[in-house]
Structures are given as C-alpha cells and as structure tokens.
Amino acid sequence: EMNGFITVPDASILPQARPLDPLQPSRGVKTWGEDMAGTLENQNKISALGNPDDDVTQSLAKDQGVEAFKDITFGSIAGIIGKTIEYPFDTVKVRLQSQPYPPIYTGPTDCFLQSLRSPEGGFRSLYRGVSAPFLGAAIETSSLFFCYRIAQSALQTLDPTLPQGKGDKLPLGALLACGAASGAATSLLLTPIELVKCKLQYNLNTNGTSSASPQQRRNPLTVIASVFRQHGILGFWRGQLGTLIRETGGTAAWFGSYEGILTALQNYAPPLSTSDAAAQDMETAVAKQSSSPVSHQLLAGASAGVTYNFMFFPADTIKSRMQTEEIIPSSPSTKSPASAQSPSSASSSTGSKQMTFWRSGAELWQQQGLKGFYRGCGITVARSAPSSAVIFAVFEALKGWAA
C-alpha cells in the first residue's frame, strides 16, 4: 500500500487456474458412478449387519408355522382316536335320525341290536364307512384347533385392550367368538365328508336289513362318484346350512365350555403347600400349579362334548335327513303306486325335489313334532362325553410333550 492506494500484483505472475474439463472430475467431487458405487457398498454393509425388524418378522413367521404344524398334527391324532371311540354310536344316531315315518326302530337299543343282526357282519356294520369319518375327524379337529388359535391371534391384534401375552387367556366372551369363527370355517370342510359318511351309514330297507346285496354295497368312492354325477360339485355341500349352524354355535359352546370349566377348576384348586415351595424353585411350582391335571382336562372335555351336541342337535338332525333323503324309503302314506313300481323314477323324483333346510325341518315337525328333532340325542350325548374328553386330553398331552 502506497500513498493510500492498494497495489495489485501483475496478473501474469499469479498462478493460473486450470480450466475445468467436463470429462475429468475435479478433486473432491464424485461422479454419478462413484456415488452409486458408494451407495451400493453402504447398502451391502447394512444388509450384512441385518435389519432387526426383519429378524423379528421372520421369527414370528417361524413360530406361527411351528404352531400351525402342531395344531394340524396333534389335532388329527386326537380326532382319529376320538372318532374310533364314538363311531358305532354315531352310526346308530344317523340311522335313528334318518329313518322314515313311521319309525322302523323303537330306540337306540333296538337300532343297535338290529345292526348287530344285519347280514353285513354284526359289529362290523357299526363301523360301516369309517374311512371317510377318520379323514373327516382328522380334518375337523385339526381345523378347529388351528382356526381357534388363529382367531385368538387376530382378535388380539384388532383389540389392543385384550391380554397380549403368548400364554395369556382371553375373556370368555372373546373365546366364544373365536370358537364360533373356528366352527364356521370348519363347516366348509366338514359338509362334504359328512355327506359321504351319512350316505354310507344309512343303507337300510324299511325292515332294518341292508338295502343292497354284498356286491352292490357302496363304498366312499362310489358314493362320491354318484353325488358328482347327479348333482355336480355343489352337491357335496348339500346340508351346508345345517352344518354351519351346528358348527358355529356348537364349536363356540365346545371351546367355551372347556375353557370356562377348566378355569373354574383351576381357581378352586388347592394352594401351593409350603413343602412344595421349599422343595423346588418357586417359578417351577407356579408353572406346575397353572398346568391343568389330566382329570380336569377330561372333566372339562366331557362337559364340552355334551354341550356341543345337545344345544344344536335339531340342526344336525335336519342336515342328516337332507343328506340321506335320496336313500330313505318313502313312508307308506306318501308313496304313490307308480313310485313303488319304479324305483328309478322314485329316485329321480326325489333328486329333483330336494328339500331346503327350512322345508325339511317343517316336514319333520309336521310328522313327528319336537320329539323328531331329538331322535338319537341321548346316544349322541352319551358318546360325545368320552370322545370329547379324550380329544382334549390327547391334544393337551401332545402339546405339552412338544413344548
């Protein structure tokens, strides 16, 4: 600075800035390719570390898969064992429900004795068509337990105020709703199987003997082929409304009775003794106390079976009549001479005038009154108690073994 002026150096001696080359990036500036490469590298590092949310989702999905496998496997085993116990009684029940008017059986004992005297082989006749019910029992029981657990999980998700713990029990009202949802879903699987079962179980003439020769007796495959040929695929769901009513209300009562009685028995169980608490860790003692004894499971299961079968038995009676109407002999008062002389025409006429659920119920009321809706109810309730008790006890035992 001289005389108040600033001296500017000669531009020729200043360092010249190198012009920017569009093809040559300057230092400190990344190209698009370098930036993308860095982004991909960072993403790979993040993926290598893992996303905690993804781990939680995969863990939950794995747990759900394991529980579903347990429900299906253990439910199938329990259902088959229970069906083995109850099937002879179920055969008597179907024959009592489906008999024409006037009745050909005086009661369960008479039906049982006539079945033993049948030319099909005595006691063997009571297990007629058991292959389809074995499959049906496996599907029904596994589906009931599976859908019941899924309904509880869905309800917990929809209502955060409900207990959210894995082992926490929902209120009884919520369990009833879950049981109803489980039964409604299972009815869609059960109707075709029960239709085949009923047609196989009821194969008698008006005198109580077999309606077909040994060469003509039907098996599940011939029944399936006959239904499909005459009514198409929708014919397998004949009686669906009756099954839906029975399964929706009955399954709600089934699970509700079991859970309610089991909880009541646990609440009145004796408290832990000081010797038990001192002999083992307190947490183990509490877990032992919370697990239900087999006797409690059997009692609760038997009560659940009785409740399930008694409350909605009329719907089951109408369903059985609808599913066997093509092979039920007509009553003398309604049979015309033409139909008596031509069995084939009678069969086609019956098939063309299949009754609806409500019309079949109205006809039964006119013929037999309230008593007709409960034919076979006593033997059904009697066989359902041990069968249901075994189903719950076996399922709980297998779940406890696999825990």
Secondary structure, 3 states (H helix, E strand, C coil): CECCECCCCCHHHCCCCCCCCCCCCCCCCCCHHHHHHHHHHHHHHHHHHCCHHHHHHHHHHHHHHHHHHHHHHHHHHHHHHHHHHHHHHHHHHHHHHHCCCCCCCCCHHHHHHHHHCCCCCHHHHHHCCCHHHHHHHHHHHHHHHHHHHHHHHHHHHHCCCCCCCCCCCCCHHHHHHHHHHHHHHHHHHHHHHHHHHHHHHCCECCCCCECCCCCCCCCHHHHHHHHHHHHCHHHHHCCHHHHHHHHHHHHHHHHHHHHHHHHHHHHCCCCCCHHHHHHCCHHHHHHHHHCCCHHHHHHHHHHHHHHHHHHCHHHHHHHHHHHHCCCCCCCCCCCCHHHHHCHHHHHHHHHHCCCCHHHHHHHHHHHHCHHHHCCCHHHHHHHHHHHHHHHHHHHHHHHHHHC
